[in-house]
Amino acid sequence: MISVLVKHSKTQDILRLTVSGHAEYDVRGKDLVCAAVSSITIGGCNALVELAEGTTSEIIDEGFVDISVTSLHPTQQMILKTLLYQLQTIEHSYKKYIKIKKQEV
């Protein structure tokens, strides 16, 4: 199962987003849930680097992406919230393979 942990402020600003694990929806190379989550997550990281440079720190490894906010920026929050909405759309259709947890910090 893919786990997504979203840490946010009282004002709902996303401060950290961590995606880990594998969906195991299908065999490696044919797992559409993993492919969708990977595409959304890596695309979000690329957008952050290009459009909100210097406002986040990213760690990317096999089956793991961790995005930490280093300074708040409106474009960054728009990208992070879009990334989260896309992941929630996948969770809605594939609840057995991806779980999103939100935590106020």
Secondary structure in CASP SS format (residue, H / E / C, confidence):
PFRMAT SS
TARGET T0000
AUTHOR 0000-0000-0000
METHOD secondary structure of the structure
MODEL  1
M C 1.00
I E 1.00
S E 1.00
V E 1.00
L E 1.00
V E 1.00
K E 1.00
H E 1.00
S C 1.00
K C 1.00
T C 1.00
Q C 1.00
D C 1.00
I E 1.00
L E 1.00
R E 1.00
L E 1.00
T E 1.00
V E 1.00
S E 1.00
G C 1.00
H C 1.00
A C 1.00
E C 1.00
Y C 1.00
D C 1.00
V C 1.00
R C 1.00
G C 1.00
K C 1.00
D C 1.00
L H 1.00
V H 1.00
C H 1.00
A H 1.00
A H 1.00
V H 1.00
S H 1.00
S H 1.00
I H 1.00
T H 1.00
I H 1.00
G H 1.00
G H 1.00
C H 1.00
N H 1.00
A H 1.00
L H 1.00
V H 1.00
E H 1.00
L H 1.00
A C 1.00
E C 1.00
G C 1.00
T C 1.00
T E 1.00
S E 1.00
E E 1.00
I E 1.00
I E 1.00
D E 1.00
E C 1.00
G C 1.00
F E 1.00
V E 1.00
D E 1.00
I E 1.00
S E 1.00
V E 1.00
T C 1.00
S C 1.00
L C 1.00
H C 1.00
P H 1.00
T H 1.00
Q H 1.00
Q H 1.00
M H 1.00
I H 1.00
L H 1.00
K H 1.00
T H 1.00
L H 1.00
L H 1.00
Y H 1.00
Q H 1.00
L H 1.00
Q H 1.00
T H 1.00
I H 1.00
E H 1.00
H H 1.00
S H 1.00
Y C 1.00
K C 1.00
K C 1.00
Y C 1.00
I E 1.00
K E 1.00
I E 1.00
K E 1.00
K E 1.00
Q E 1.00
E E 1.00
V C 1.00
END
